[in-house]
Each structure stands twice: as structure tokens, then as C-alpha cells.
Amino acid sequence: MNTDIEVIAIDWRQSALLTAAEQVFHDMEARFSRFRPDSELTQFNTAAGSEVTVSPQLLQLLDLATYYNRETGRIFEPAILPQLEAAGYDRSFEYVPRCGDATPRQAPPGHTSIADLRIDYKRRTIVAPLETRVDLGGIGKGCAVDAAAATLAPARDFLVNAGGDIFAAGNGPDGIGWPVAVSDPEDDDRDLDLVILYDQAIATSTTARRRWQRGHIWQSHIIDPRTGRSTRNNVVSVSVIAATATEADVFAKTALILGVEDGSRFLEKHHTRGLFVLSDGAIHRTVRWPGRVSVAGSTRE
């Protein structure tokens, strides 16, 4: 997943569970990475237009993706792989050139949606329209965190952190929950706020990290499905607290694409809380955001 992953259990006797939780990430990466030619996702994308029998894991993930596509009014859209590649994100991010003189390529004409998949749940088959190609980067990491958390559930007090997608369970190291600092998207060493998580998740979506230039225009991995291009507004990052890492991950991306006003309304409608960082450095918090002033001794999100 091209990110650091941290798994912590308070009880030192839970090492076997930690090992099992680590394996969850290896398995998810092998099955769902679009950069692996032998992954199930790559094979699924290659077979667009044909009926494909899929694993229970891929069926569950695509079903969840279609659910969040509906919940977000089609703003969360995993079927944007052609647009991502056209913007320049056509290989694992460490190999994407950060600067390029050429302007972004035009994505193929027409636009398909994850909502267009024809899923037969009994037979476990899916037919994707021709030219449909899916990227699960917007939901896969959150799902992996939740799956690892389910594996760790017997440990009770634990934290899973996959590059800022965090699920924290139990009382934490000091018995009051898990302190998690929200860092400045432009400066990893500066923390903007602190939240205490107890059986909750937090995730951040930002255009400040995975970005590159094409034709002197900044591109990012967050594609606005309404335009087919990298999102363009004054929101640099959104952090969302939710019941699951999957929901926090999806809703953070959705709120970032929508912008601070519409994004805040969306989060409040879905009873989640968010912190927006704007391009001028301003910070906007939704109602009931549980931030604190002190950031000492926290896990950086």
C-alpha cells in the first residue's frame, strides 16, 4: 500500500494476533493492488465486458464500494482508474515523476460508474461494462484497517494505523482512550489538534502528499468524478472521525471533493465529524468535533 503500518496491542501476550493482523495487509495488497499484474483486481479490470466469478473478498469490497457510491451521491467513485492514469498516476506512487512538461492526457471518452456493475450475489459473478476499470485505493486501506481490527478484537485494547487510517479500540495506554494528533498536511512535525479515540476510527484525505506536476499544473490522486480531473478547490485536507476506518476513509475523500461548505453539510448529515484544513491555513471544524489543545504524547495521524 506504499505506506507505513503500525499495529499496537497493550497486552504483550497478544503477539500471535499482531502477526495475524499484519498478514491481513499483505493479503489485501496481494489481492486488490492495481499495480500487481497477478492481483484479482487487475484480472477483474482486464475482463470488463465479460461475466467474471470473483472471490467472496472482492465481492464484499465491490458491494461496499457501490453502497458508498450511493451514500455519497456518486461523489465516491472507484471506477476512475482511466482518469487517474490520464492525470499521471499510472504506476506505484514512488515511481511517478514529480514534475513533467507534458500536460495531463485526456481520459478515454465516456464515463462508467461502480454503480453500473451487474452483481449476481448467489452465483458470485459480476459483469462490468466495457472500459470500466476500478481503483480501490479510496476504500481498500480503510477496509484493511477494519479487517485487521476484527482480527485483533480479542486483544480488546489495540490500535491499527495504516498511513493515517486509524482504528483505536479499548482504553488505550493510559486508560482514557487513544490520543491521536491531527498533523498539518504541509508540515508533518506540526500538529493541529488532538482527539481521543475509544472504539472509533479516524482517516485523513489530503492533496498535499500524493501530488505531482504535469504541464506546471498540480495533480493529485483524488479525482472529482464530476469533472474526471484532480479535485480543484481550497481544501487541502479533511480528517473524519467515524465508527469504522472504511467510513472515515470514504467520507474524508468525499468531503474534500465537495469542499468545505458542502462537505461539512455532508458529514453532519451522516452524523460524522470532520476537520478541514484550507489552502490559506484556516481550519474549519464541524459541529461536535472533539478536539483538544494539548498534543503531547499522542499518536500522529
C-alpha positions in Angstrom: 0.0 0.0 0.0 3.1 2.2 -0.1 2.7 3.4 3.4 3.9 2.7 7.0 1.6 0.4 9.0 1.6 0.3 12.8 -0.2 -2.3 14.9 -0.2 -2.0 18.7 -1.7 -4.1 21.5 -1.5 -3.1 25.1 -1.3 -6.7 26.3 2.2 -8.0 25.3 0.8 -11.6 25.2 -1.1 -10.8 22.0 1.8 -11.3 19.7 0.1 -14.0 17.7 -2.8 -11.7 17.0 -0.4 -8.9 15.9 1.1 -11.3 13.4 -2.3 -12.2 12.1 -3.2 -8.6 11.8 -0.1 -7.9 9.8 -0.9 -10.7 7.4 -4.3 -9.0 6.7 -2.4 -6.2 5.0 -0.2 -8.5 3.0 -3.3 -10.4 1.8 -5.2 -7.3 0.9 -2.3 -5.8 -1.0 -1.8 -9.0 -3.0 -5.4 -9.4 -3.9 -6.5 -5.8 -4.5 -3.5 -3.8 -5.8 -4.0 -2.3 -9.2 -0.2 -2.3 -9.6 0.2 -6.1 -9.5 -0.4 -7.8 -12.8 -1.4 -11.0 -11.0 -3.8 -9.4 -8.5 -7.5 -10.3 -8.6 -8.4 -6.7 -9.1 -6.1 -6.4 -12.2 -7.7 -9.6 -13.6 -11.2 -8.2 -12.9 -10.4 -4.9 -14.7 -8.9 -6.8 -17.7 -12.2 -8.8 -18.0 -14.5 -5.8 -18.3 -17.4 -6.6 -20.5 -17.4 -10.3 -19.6 -19.0 -12.2 -16.7 -16.4 -12.9 -14.0 -16.6 -15.1 -11.0 -15.0 -13.3 -8.1 -13.8 -14.3 -4.6 -16.0 -13.6 -1.6 -13.5 -10.9 -0.6 -13.7 -9.0 -3.8 -17.5 -9.3 -4.0 -17.7 -7.9 -0.5 -15.4 -5.0 -1.3 -17.1 -4.1 -4.6 -20.5 -4.3 -2.9 -19.3 -2.0 -0.1 -18.0 0.4 -2.8 -21.4 0.5 -4.6 -23.0 1.2 -1.2 -20.8 4.2 -0.5 -21.2 5.4 -4.1 -24.9 5.7 -3.4 -24.5 7.2 0.1 -22.2 9.9 -1.3 -24.4 10.8 -4.2 -21.8 9.3 -6.7 -19.0 11.5 -5.3 -17.1 8.5 -4.1 -16.4 6.7 -7.3 -13.8 3.9 -7.6 -14.3 3.4 -11.3 -11.9 6.3 -12.1 -8.8 4.3 -12.9 -8.6 5.7 -16.5 -8.8 9.2 -15.2 -6.1 8.6 -12.6 -3.8 7.2 -15.2 -4.5 10.1 -17.6 -3.5 12.5 -14.8 -0.2 10.7 -14.4 -0.8 8.2 -11.6 -0.2 5.2 -13.8 2.3 3.3 -11.6 3.0 2.9 -7.9 3.5 6.3 -6.5 7.2 6.1 -5.7 7.8 5.7 -9.4 5.5 8.6 -10.5 7.7 11.5 -11.8 7.0 14.5 -9.6 7.5 17.0 -12.5 6.7 16.7 -16.2 6.4 19.2 -19.0 3.6 17.4 -20.8 0.0 18.3 -19.9 -2.2 15.6 -18.4 -3.6 13.2 -21.0 -7.3 13.2 -21.9 -9.1 10.3 -20.2 -10.9 8.0 -22.6 -14.3 9.4 -23.7 -17.4 8.3 -21.8 -17.6 7.6 -18.1 -18.7 4.4 -16.3 -19.5 4.1 -12.6 -19.2 1.4 -10.0 -23.0 1.6 -9.9 -23.1 0.1 -13.3 -21.7 -3.3 -12.1 -24.2 -6.1 -12.6 -23.7 -8.3 -9.5 -25.2 -11.7 -9.0 -24.7 -12.4 -5.3 -25.9 -16.0 -5.5 -23.6 -17.1 -8.3 -20.8 -14.6 -7.1 -20.4 -13.2 -10.6 -20.0 -9.7 -11.8 -20.3 -8.1 -15.2 -18.6 -4.7 -15.6 -19.4 -2.5 -18.7 -16.7 -2.3 -21.3 -14.0 0.2 -20.4 -14.8 0.0 -16.7 -11.6 -0.1 -14.7 -11.7 0.2 -10.9 -9.2 1.6 -8.4 -9.8 0.5 -4.8 -7.3 2.9 -3.3 -10.1 5.1 -1.9 -11.6 2.3 0.2 -9.1 -0.6 0.4 -6.9 0.8 3.1 -9.8 1.6 5.4 -11.2 -1.9 4.8 -7.8 -3.4 5.6 -7.7 -1.5 8.9 -11.1 -2.7 9.8 -10.3 -6.3 8.9 -7.1 -6.1 10.9 -9.1 -4.6 13.8 -11.6 -7.6 13.6 -8.6 -9.9 13.8 -7.3 -8.1 16.9 -10.7 -7.9 18.6 -9.8 -10.5 21.3 -6.9 -8.2 22.4 -9.5 -5.5 23.3 -7.0 -2.7 23.8 -5.3 -2.0 20.5 -4.6 0.4 17.7 -4.1 -0.1 13.9 -2.6 2.8 12.0 -2.1 2.4 8.2 -0.7 5.7 7.0 -3.2 7.8 8.9 -6.2 5.5 8.6 -6.6 4.5 12.3 -8.9 2.3 14.3 -8.4 2.5 18.1 -10.1 0.1 20.4 -10.3 0.0 24.2 -8.9 2.2 26.9 -5.5 3.0 25.4 -2.2 3.2 27.2 -3.4 5.5 30.0 -6.9 4.2 30.4 -8.7 7.2 28.8 -8.8 6.1 25.2 -6.2 6.6 22.5 -4.8 10.1 21.9 -4.3 10.8 18.2 -2.8 14.0 16.8 -4.0 15.5 13.5 -0.9 16.8 11.8 -0.5 19.8 9.5 -0.8 18.4 5.9 2.1 20.8 4.9 4.3 20.1 7.9 4.4 16.6 9.5 6.2 18.0 12.5 3.4 20.4 13.4 0.2 19.1 15.0 -3.1 21.0 14.6 -5.3 19.2 17.0 -5.7 16.2 19.3 -8.6 13.8 19.6 -9.2 10.9 22.0 -10.5 7.8 20.3 -12.3 5.0 22.0 -13.6 2.2 19.7 -13.5 4.7 16.9 -11.7 5.4 13.6 -10.1 8.5 12.0 -8.9 9.0 8.5 -7.4 11.9 6.6 -7.7 12.7 2.9 -5.3 15.3 1.5 -4.0 16.7 -1.7 -0.7 17.8 -0.1 1.0 14.4 -0.1 0.4 12.3 -3.3 0.7 15.0 -5.8 2.8 15.8 -8.9 3.1 18.3 -11.7 2.1 17.9 -15.3 2.4 21.0 -17.5 3.1 23.1 -14.4 -0.3 22.1 -13.0 -0.5 20.2 -9.8 -2.3 16.9 -10.0 -3.4 14.7 -7.1 -4.7 11.2 -6.6 -8.1 12.5 -5.6 -10.3 12.6 -8.8 -13.5 14.5 -8.9 -15.9 12.2 -10.8 -17.9 15.2 -11.9 -15.0 16.5 -14.0 -12.8 13.5 -14.4 -9.8 15.5 -13.2 -7.9 16.0 -10.0 -10.0 17.9 -7.5 -9.8 21.7 -7.5 -10.9 23.7 -4.5 -9.4 25.4 -1.5 -9.5 22.3 0.8 -6.0 20.8 1.4 -7.1 18.0 3.8 -10.1 16.6 5.7 -9.9 14.4 8.8 -13.0 12.5 9.7 -13.9 10.5 12.8 -16.4 7.7 12.2 -17.4 4.3 13.6 -15.2 2.4 11.1 -12.0 3.2 9.2 -13.7 2.4 5.9 -16.4 5.0 6.5 -13.9 7.6 7.8 -11.7 7.0 4.7 -14.6 7.3 2.2 -16.2 10.2 3.9 -12.9 12.2 4.2 -12.4 11.9 0.4 -16.0 12.8 -0.3 -15.9 15.9 1.9 -12.6 17.0 0.4 -14.1 16.8 -3.1 -17.3 18.6 -2.1 -15.4 21.5 -0.5 -15.7 23.0 3.0 -19.4 24.1 2.9 -21.0 21.1 1.1 -18.5 18.7 2.7 -19.4 19.9 6.2 -23.1 19.5 5.4 -22.5 16.0 4.1 -20.6 15.0 7.2 -23.2 16.4 9.6 -26.0 14.7 7.7 -24.2 11.4 8.2 -23.5 12.1 11.9 -19.8 12.1 11.5 -17.3 14.8 12.5 -14.6 16.5 10.4 -11.7 18.9 10.5 -10.9 20.8 7.3 -7.6 22.5 6.5 -7.8 25.2 3.8 -5.2 26.4 1.4 -4.8 29.7 3.4 -4.1 27.8 6.6 -7.5 28.2 8.1 -9.1 25.3 10.0 -12.8 24.5 10.0 -14.3 22.0 12.4 -17.8 20.6 12.1 -20.2 20.6 15.0 -19.1 18.3 17.8 -15.6 17.9 16.6 -13.9 16.6 19.8 -10.5 18.3 19.5 -8.3 19.3 22.4 -5.4 21.8 22.7 -2.6 19.7 24.1 -0.9 17.3 21.6 1.8 15.8 23.8 2.3 12.0 23.8 -0.2 11.3 21.0 -0.1 9.0 18.0 0.4 11.1 14.9 -2.4 10.6 12.4 
